[in-house]
Amino acid sequence: MNLSRGTSEKAKGRGRGYLDGQMLIAMPAMLDDRFSRSVIYVCAHSSEGAMGIVVNHPAPNVNFSDLLVKLDVIPATDVIRLPSRAGVVKVMRGGPVETERGFVLHSADFFIENSTLPIDDGICLTATLDILKAIARGDGPASAILALGYAGWAPGQLENEIQGNGWLHCAPDSELIFGPDTGGKYERALKKIGIDLGMLSSEAGHA
């Protein structure tokens, strides 16, 4: 999927009801286990389909510094010298597509020409090793998460899932995307649109 949509095209897209720059919230009754209780930042949405990053499911048994070593961004001996900003970058299970590939969702104070995709409200996406090297040097963005894989939808698929009550959506904020409390992001997102999870899921889980 082509993610290099220009600003004017994105503006026109939003006028047609596209959700790039918004958060998707999985309904408690979501049938797809891969997206259960997911909060997803939508990076691109158009007539060609949609792409987003799950921001609240940590990748199991993976931390950022170990990943830098595995990808040969830094030698293992340099882990102790990583700047403090690198130490707070969380690694997420970004979605079921291309799970071996890394995508960095980050604040707009960092930009690489021809590599960084500006999305909306000061949020960007970069999927090259250069941003990892910058973070390791202390020159990276103020806020970032690294996602392994992404969520993708074919043309019309996301719209159909929303109409089928699979997803809610809300405006993003920095805590929802980059905040350290990954376990609390789902309830926080629901509260943003006035929904109490306890009321929504009171019957969930009963045969």
N, C-alpha and C positions, 0 to 999 in steps of 0.2 A: 504493500500500500504506500502511496506517495504521501509523505508527511510534510513536504515543502510548500504548503499553501501560503500564499502571500497574505499580508494584512487585509487588503481590500477584499480578497476572496473570503477570508474568514468573517469579515464584517457582513458581507452579503449572506454567508452561510448562516450566521446567527439569526439574521432576519428571517430565514426560512425555518427556524426552529431547531437548528443543530445545537449540540450540547458541548462542543469543545470549550474547555475552560471551566466546566462544571464538574460536580462530584456525583457519581452514581452510588446509590445505597441499595444493597440487595434486600429485597423483602424477606422477612423471617421465614416465609414458606418457600424460599428459593430451592428449586428441585436439583439444580446442578451443584454437587458438593464442592466443585472447584471454586465456586463463588459464594459459598455460604458465609453470611455475615461480612461480606466484602464492602469496602469503601474504595471506589475507583476514581482516579482523576482522569478525565477524558482529554487526551492530548490532541486528537484529531477526529472530526466527524463531518462527513459530507455525503453526497450521493454515492460516493465510492465505498462507503462503509465507515467503520469507526475503530479507533485504537485508544486504549487507556492503560493506566498503571495502577495496580492494586497497592494501596498505601498503608494497609493495616494488617497484613499477614507476614510476619518476619520469616525469612528463609531459615529453615531448621539447621542448626549446627554450622552456621556460616557467619563469620564476622568480617568487618570491612578490612581490617589490617591483614588478616589471613588471605583474603581475596587479592589484595595488592601484591602479596608475595607470590601467590599462585599464578598471577597474570604477568609476573616478572616486571611489575611496575617499580618495586623496590626489592632489595635483597632482604632476607629474613633478619639479618643483623641490624637493619635500619628501622625495624618496627618500633623500637623503644624511642626513636628520635622523631616519630611522627608528630606533627603539630596537634594541639588539643582539638582543633576543629575537625580533624580527620577522625578523632576518637569517638565522635558522636554521630557519625554517618551510619545509619542503619541499613541493613541489607534486607530487602523485601522479596517475597515471592510475587513478582509483578504480574503474573498471569501464565496461562498454559501454553502460550505460543513462543517459540524460540527461547526455551528456558536456559539455554547455555549462553545466551547473549545478555550483556549488561546495558541497562538504560538508566541514565542519571537524570532525575527530576530535580530541578534546582532553582534557586532565586536568580533574578535577572541581572545581578551584579557581576555575572561571569558570562562571557560570550566568545565562541570560536566561529569565525567567519566560515560559512559553508558547512558547518557541522552542527551548530546549535539552532534549534527550532523554537522561536518565541511563540508562546501559546496565548496566555492572557493573564492580566492582573499580576504582572511581574514574575510569572512562572515560565521556565524554559525546559527543554529536553535536549540532552546531548548524549550520543551513543558511541563516543570514541574513547580510546585510551587516554587521549590528551587531557581530558577533564580529571581522570583519576590521577594522572601525574601531577596536575596542578594542585589538587587537593593534598596529595602527599607532600608537596613542596610548601604548602601553606598559602598558595596563590588562588585557591579555588573559590567557589561561591560561599556566601555566608551560611546558606542553608541548602542541604542536599540529602536525598536518599538514593540508594542504588537498588534498582530492581532487576531481578533475574527473570527475563521473560516479560511478556505483556499480554493483555487481553485484546482480542481482535474480533470484529463483527463484519460479516459480509454486507453488501448493500441492502438496506432495509431491515436487516436482522435486529439491530438494536431497537429500532422503532417498534417492531413487532413484539419484542420482549417487554418493552415498556407498556405497550397497549395490553399485553397479557398479564400485567401487574407483577412483572418480575423485578422491576427497578423503580425506585424513587430517585429524585435528584435534588440537589441543593447547591447553593453558592459555595465556593471553596474559602478556606482561610488557612493561614500559615500553620496553625496548630493541627488542623485536620491533615495537612499534607506532611509537614515535617516534625510535628510534635513528638516527644519521647514516649508518650503514653499510648502505644499502639493498641493495647488491649481496650482502651476506652474510646477509640475513635468511632466505632460503630454507633454506640449510644449517643455520642456527641453529635454525630451527623444527623441522626434522627431528631434529636432535640432542636437542632437548628430549624427544622421545619415543623416543630410543634408536636412531635410524636413521642409518646412514652412507650419504650420497648416492652415494658411489663404488660401494658394494655394490648399491644399488638400481638404478642406471642403467648398470651395466656393459655391458648389451646394448642400451641405448637408442641410437638413431641408426644402427643397422645395418639394411640392407635385407634 
